[in-house]
């Protein structure tokens, strides 16, 4: 669990999660698939009725430029709609 502000933008939170993961022992054993490309990941609302870890398919991912808001739990997921042929320069 990490603490974030309701004013934090999804893009910044994704970068923060990636940085924390890289420096965590788990990151050494099971590294991120795309450690230098934040656009390859999304934040989804959690479907609390299904599981504390299940993304809410009805709500979809948070917009990358949107503030996190009052949501108490978000799922860090691969961005399945990321286009390989439009890959941006690593940020």
N, C-alpha and C positions, 0 to 999 in steps of 0.2 A: 504494500500500500504506500502511496506517495501522497503528500499534501499539495494541493494546488488551489489557486484562487478561482473564484467564479468568473473573474475577468480574464483569465488566461485563455488564449486562443488555441484551438485544437492543434494547429501546426507546431506551436511552441511546446505543448505538452508531449506530443509525439517525439520531438527532439530530446526533451528532457528524459523521457522513458528510455530512449535509445542510449543516451549517455549513461544513465544509471545501470542499465543492463550490461553495457560493455565493461563496466568497472566492478560488476558483481561476480562472485565465483561461478554462478550459473552461466554467465556469459562466456566463460572460458570453456566450460564443459559442453554447452549447447548454444553456440553463437547464433546471433540473428542471421537470417538468410541474406538480408540486404543492409549491412551495417552502415553504409554511407548514403542511403537514399530514403529520406523520410517520406517521400511521396509514395513509397511502396507500402505504407501502413495507414490505417484508419483507426479512429476511435468510434466504437459503437455503444449505444445505450445497452444496459444489461436487462434481459428479460427475467425479472425477479420471480416470476411465476414458474418458469421452467428450471432455472438454476442460477446460482449466484455468479456463474461464469459464462452463461449462454448469451450471445448477442441477440438483441431484439430485431428480428427480421422485418417486422412491420414498420419500425421507425427508421431503420437504415443507419448509415454512419453519420457522425457529426460532420458538418461542412468544415473544411480545413481552415477557413478564415473566420469561423464562428467562435464566440466565447463559449467556454464550457458550461457556464450557468450553474444552476443549483443541483445538477445531477450528482448523486452520491457515489455512483459506481459506473465505470466505463470499461469496455473490453478493448484491448490493444490487439488489432487483427491485421493480417495481410490485406492489402488492397487488391482484390481480385479483378478490378476493372482497370488496373494500371496497364497501359499499353507499352509493350516492349519496344516497338518501333518508334515510339515518341519519347523514349527515355530522356529525361532531362539531365543536365550536368549534375553530378553529385554535389550536394549542398554541404 
